[in-house]
Amino acid sequence: MGTKEAVKRNQSSMQVLKTLNLLLENDYTMTELIRKLNENEKEPLFNNSVVSKYINTCRFCGFEIPKIHNKYFVASIPFGIELTANERDLLDDLHFAVKNTMSSTSDESFGIFLKRLNNYSNKELIRVEPKTQQQAYELFDKAVEEKRKVLLLFRAKAVFECIPLRIVEKKGKTSFHVIHDGKEKVIAADRLTGLEMIDKRFEQPDNNDTQQEVVFKLKGKLASTYTLRENEKIVNNNSADELVVSNVGESKKNLFSRLLRYDKSCEILFPLHYREEMKSILDEMLLNYGA
């Protein structure tokens, strides 16, 4: 009896591994997973319920497998390769060299290698929903910093490959300012189901720093007494003791100098790299005073 149970458990484990192996090959819908898994079986062993159970087993073991556009993505694995920005740049340079100096066969082989490597590296993919929106904003800012393109996955099933510019507030909504098909677009976060940073680099578009939008929140008495500058507008003032302001065009040096005077009554919301820079300045100031 014990031997039969052990065999049964082993068979189930093998089916989980088959499911995981297929997910590591590509992104599939449930229908595609069932069809492909049953292709090599003498009789159909996989169905919706069984495959869902196997995917949840993988998730329990530490695999992040979000479902976006009805497809399952392996976004992170416990033993995934963490590629740094410099390593991604090196792979891009190698691919460029192979493509331009070697045969088409070599180019194809190197492309296959990159695809396999990507499958075992942790993808920069976030499902955009209320509980993960902050992570999505951070990933978008990271793409801007590393000059990497992003894929925006819409609720309407469309997928845009874009050059990321900045996060902005528009009509009270947090949005992504991007370039898609050569045109600038502002896309509200609530229209998206997913955001992925991909390996494709982009050249920094001609972009005057004076057009940078900075959104900050004022609290307490300052919220009711603050006087807007010429280049500022109110984004949100639903609360009597909070005011959210959008500032466009003020130099970073002048803006930071002014906002620092507001102390804890002011908080930068976007862009996130401005927010982190302000936090670093405050931390350094506290160290100087032995706090």
Solvent accessible surface area in square Angstrom, and as a share of the most:
residue,aa,sasa,rsa
1,M,175,0.78
2,G,50,0.48
3,T,102,0.60
4,K,154,0.65
5,E,78,0.35
6,A,48,0.37
7,V,75,0.43
8,K,138,0.59
9,R,153,0.56
10,N,89,0.45
11,Q,108,0.48
12,S,51,0.33
13,S,56,0.36
14,M,93,0.42
15,Q,24,0.10
16,V,24,0.14
17,L,100,0.50
18,K,79,0.33
19,T,0,0.00
20,L,18,0.09
21,N,82,0.42
22,L,19,0.09
23,L,4,0.02
24,L,14,0.07
25,E,83,0.37
26,N,71,0.37
27,D,33,0.17
28,Y,24,0.09
29,T,33,0.19
30,M,23,0.10
31,T,102,0.60
32,E,53,0.24
33,L,0,0.00
34,I,37,0.19
35,R,128,0.47
36,K,62,0.26
37,L,14,0.07
38,N,31,0.16
39,E,110,0.50
40,N,139,0.71
41,E,36,0.16
42,K,214,0.91
43,E,114,0.51
44,P,110,0.69
45,L,80,0.40
46,F,7,0.03
47,N,77,0.39
48,N,89,0.46
49,S,83,0.54
50,V,33,0.19
51,V,0,0.00
52,S,37,0.24
53,K,122,0.52
54,Y,20,0.08
55,I,2,0.01
56,N,78,0.40
57,T,53,0.31
58,C,3,0.01
59,R,93,0.34
60,F,186,0.77
61,C,81,0.48
62,G,43,0.41
63,F,18,0.07
64,E,108,0.48
65,I,6,0.03
66,P,27,0.17
67,K,86,0.37
68,I,1,0.00
69,H,35,0.16
70,N,83,0.43
71,K,75,0.32
72,Y,19,0.07
73,F,19,0.08
74,V,8,0.05
75,A,4,0.03
76,S,27,0.18
77,I,7,0.03
78,P,83,0.52
79,F,129,0.54
80,G,15,0.15
81,I,78,0.40
82,E,124,0.56
83,L,35,0.17
84,T,77,0.45
85,A,35,0.27
86,N,121,0.62
87,E,77,0.35
88,R,19,0.07
89,D,42,0.22
90,L,107,0.53
91,L,30,0.15
92,D,35,0.18
93,D,73,0.38
94,L,80,0.40
95,H,51,0.23
96,F,140,0.58
97,A,44,0.34
98,V,17,0.09
99,K,114,0.48
100,N,90,0.46
101,T,107,0.62
102,M,111,0.50
103,S,62,0.40
104,S,93,0.60
105,T,94,0.55
106,S,34,0.22
107,D,31,0.16
108,E,116,0.52
109,S,62,0.40
110,F,38,0.16
111,G,27,0.26
112,I,83,0.42
113,F,99,0.41
114,L,38,0.19
115,K,108,0.46
116,R,161,0.59
117,L,33,0.17
118,N,55,0.28
119,N,22,0.11
120,Y,93,0.35
121,S,6,0.04
122,N,23,0.12
123,K,36,0.15
124,E,41,0.18
125,L,11,0.05
126,I,34,0.17
127,R,87,0.32
128,V,3,0.02
129,E,41,0.18
130,P,120,0.75
131,K,166,0.70
132,T,25,0.14
133,Q,47,0.21
134,Q,92,0.41
135,Q,90,0.40
136,A,0,0.00
137,Y,15,0.06
138,E,91,0.41
139,L,13,0.06
140,F,0,0.00
141,D,12,0.06
142,K,77,0.33
143,A,0,0.00
144,V,27,0.15
145,E,135,0.61
146,E,41,0.18
147,K,85,0.36
148,R,1,0.00
149,K,48,0.20
150,V,0,0.00
151,L,40,0.20
152,L,0,0.00
153,L,8,0.04
154,F,6,0.03
155,R,126,0.46
156,A,89,0.69
157,K,113,0.48
158,A,44,0.34
159,V,76,0.44
160,F,50,0.21
161,E,63,0.28
162,C,1,0.01
163,I,34,0.17
164,P,1,0.01
165,L,16,0.08
166,R,16,0.06
167,I,0,0.00
168,V,14,0.08
169,E,21,0.09
170,K,100,0.42
171,K,189,0.80
172,G,46,0.44
173,K,103,0.44
174,T,26,0.15
175,S,3,0.02
176,F,0,0.00
177,H,25,0.11
178,V,0,0.00
179,I,31,0.16
180,H,26,0.11
181,D,121,0.63
182,G,72,0.69
183,K,137,0.58
184,E,112,0.50
185,K,67,0.28
186,V,56,0.32
187,I,4,0.02
188,A,16,0.13
189,A,3,0.03
190,D,67,0.35
191,R,126,0.46
192,L,0,0.00
193,T,15,0.09
194,G,0,0.00
195,L,0,0.00
196,E,26,0.12
197,M,9,0.04
198,I,29,0.15
199,D,52,0.27
200,K,110,0.47
201,R,104,0.38
202,F,15,0.06
203,E,157,0.70
204,Q,88,0.39
205,P,27,0.17
206,D,155,0.80
207,N,57,0.29
208,N,93,0.48
209,D,124,0.64
210,T,68,0.39
211,Q,104,0.46
212,Q,29,0.13
213,E,14,0.06
214,V,3,0.02
215,V,0,0.00
216,F,0,0.00
217,K,43,0.18
218,L,0,0.00
219,K,70,0.30
220,G,37,0.35
221,K,165,0.70
222,L,38,0.19
223,A,10,0.08
224,S,87,0.56
225,T,82,0.47
226,Y,28,0.11
227,T,99,0.57
228,L,67,0.34
229,R,94,0.34
230,E,184,0.83
231,N,53,0.27
232,E,16,0.07
233,K,120,0.51
234,I,80,0.40
235,V,28,0.16
236,N,56,0.29
237,N,89,0.45
238,N,139,0.71
239,S,47,0.30
240,A,100,0.78
241,D,80,0.41
242,E,66,0.29
243,L,13,0.06
244,V,20,0.11
245,V,0,0.00
246,S,1,0.01
247,N,1,0.01
248,V,55,0.32
249,G,32,0.31
250,E,44,0.20
251,S,57,0.36
252,K,77,0.33
253,K,167,0.71
254,N,89,0.46
255,L,0,0.00
256,F,11,0.05
257,S,60,0.39
258,R,14,0.05
259,L,4,0.02
260,L,49,0.24
261,R,163,0.59
262,Y,37,0.14
263,D,102,0.53
264,K,173,0.73
265,S,37,0.24
266,C,21,0.13
267,E,48,0.21
268,I,7,0.04
269,L,38,0.19
270,F,16,0.07
271,P,0,0.00
272,L,11,0.05
273,H,78,0.35
274,Y,20,0.08
275,R,67,0.24
276,E,91,0.41
277,E,64,0.29
278,M,18,0.08
279,K,99,0.42
280,S,57,0.37
281,I,51,0.26
282,L,73,0.37
283,D,80,0.41
284,E,107,0.48
285,M,83,0.37
286,L,99,0.49
287,L,135,0.67
288,N,125,0.64
289,Y,184,0.70
290,G,68,0.66
291,A,95,0.73
